[in-house]
Amino acid sequence: MKHGSCETRKEGPSDDTARRPAVGRPEREAPLLVETTPEGAILLKPAAVYPVEVYSEQRVAEFERENAVPEDLQVKVRALLGRDI
């Protein structure tokens, strides 16, 4: 499909693989940030995507219980250090 002096074309994975150079491009798809410049250029930049895990209040309380230091151990540590923590 032609738009002015540009041509756009939809390609499938096999077309992309055939045209991909051996060096300089990842073998798997990677997320990209698309930016435009005031001059009208389009910049494609690699994007970092990280999974974010959201915990419920109940799950946070479970973590707190599992990571709690028993009182008797706290007393021993304070005694060994010779001070109040």
N, C-alpha and C positions, 0 to 999 in steps of 0.2 A: 504494500500500500504506500503510495507516494504522498508526502506532505511537503510542499515547497521544494527545497533542495535536499531534503532528508528522506530517507527511505526507512520504513519500519517493517519488521518482519518477525513473526513469531516462530521460534525454533524449538524443537523438542530436545530432550536430553541427548539423543544420538547425534544431532547436528552440532550441539555445543561441544560434545566430546571430540568430534572429528576436527573442529576448528581450534580447540584449546592447544596452545603451545606446550611442549614437554616441560619447560622450566618457567617458573614465575607465577603459576596459577595453581591454586589448590585443586586436588582431585575431587573433593566433595564440595557441595554447595555451602557457601558461607554468607551470613547476613551482611548486608551493606547499608551504610548511611548514604543517602543521596542528597547532595547539596548543589545549589546553583550559585554562580558568581554574578556580580553586577554586569559583567560582560556577556552573560548568557551561557557560559560554559557549565557543564554538568560534571560534578566531582563525585566519584564513587569511592568511599572509604570503608575499610573493614570495620565492622561493628562488633564489640564484645557483648555477648549475651550470657548472662549468668542466671541460673535458677534461683528463685527466692522462695524460701519455705516460711510460711506463716503459721505460727503455733497458737492454739487456743489457750485461754487462761488455764484450763484444766491440764493441758500438756506442760505448760510452764511450771505449774505447781508440782507436777510429777518430776520434772527435772530438778527442782529445788529440793524435793524430798530425797531423791537419789544422790544428790551431791552434798547433802548436809553432813557436817562433821559431828560425830557424837560428842556429847559434853565431856565424858571421861577422857577422850583423846585430846580435846581442847585443853583440859586441865594439865595433862601430861606435857603437852607442847609448851604451855606457858611456864611450867616448872623448869623444863630443860632450858628454855631461853632466859629464864630469870626475870621475866617481865610480863606485864599484861599486854595482850595483843589487842 
